[in-house]
Amino acid sequence: MSSPAPTNYDKTEVPRSGPKRTGEWPLFEVFIRGQHGLSHRHVGSLHAPDAEMAIKNARDVYTRRNEGVSIWVVEAEAIHASAPGDREALYDPSNDKVYRHPTFFDVPDEVGHM
Amino acid sequence: MSEALVQTLLRLGDNTLVLGHRVSEWCGKAPVLEEDIALANTALDLIGQTQMWLGYAAEVEGAGRSADDLAMLRDVWDFRNILMVERPNLDFGHTIMRQFLFDAWHRDLLGALTLSSDPRVAEIAAKAVKEATYHLDRSAETVIALGDGTEESHTRMQTALDLLWPYTGEMFHADATDAQMVAEGIAPDPAGLRAAWLARVTATMAEATLALPQDDFAHKGGRTGKQHTEHLGHLLTQMQWLQRAYPGAQW
């Protein structure tokens, strides 16, 4: 019967500690501008060894069907995000201030993207 | 009908057809997802160029054959691709090295063909050269990354370069067909493309820390159709089996 308490195996070699090898390229987030005048939109992510290759990979993965005229890639690590737990404090206060919501104007169709 | 022009168009179209098929063999099993998609894109570009070259070859030939007939119903001895593109993929490094050695030549060849006296050839080349420029960008960068990478990747890239080097000479070998194309202003002299190609390859290999083989021996016989390697027949049995098994099948 095995011991209920964890013990160290004295006959097992301890793995040498070294730099962690993930075997993975860093993750990049990809943003593509669909056409001139529009802003870049997040379309997805991919792995690449560096930024230059990330742009090439983004070209191959995300613009095969003529989706874009410009590509941004950002290392996912470099993105700072708001914490989901702060949602109420950050966003709820604006809910009851309808006078801030731009819903009282009729936007003419000719304006296009705003 | 100009026999020399048909031969030249077959050489262009068979190169892209056979290499396109080889590259497509990676579809679904490349080392990483991003490379898988990129290689499939490259393969599709090459097959697209094949449609244009063989389509025009069939027109000039005027024997009632289509680009599909030329691709799917000819046998080994009728193919006019260089031997390098029919070589099996072996590992990923060999595939990328072959792609780079091909792209560096193909881009310049297409660039020269945009000035062709034959307007159809010039138009096809103008469309294809944009794709080839991107292919070259990508394959060169990957050759450098793998050559100047780990000990394992460096060794594999050096092995690939040594294996492929004897197959590069055929790209610059000129014959009577080429002489006629040069005289008519349709295509450039293959030998004239060598200096720029060698300069590009030398620079890239230096960056990739790979040693350029010093042997000038060149395997020949692909673009003349005289003697293909045994690999082309195996490739064709895969590529053509459907038309062979179900003649005239369409979908």
Interface residues (C-beta under 8 A of the other chain):
Chain A: W25 L46 H47 A48 P49 E52 M53 K56 N57 R59 D60 V61 R64
Chain B: V32 L33 E34 I37 A38 N41 Y134 D137 R138 E141 A145
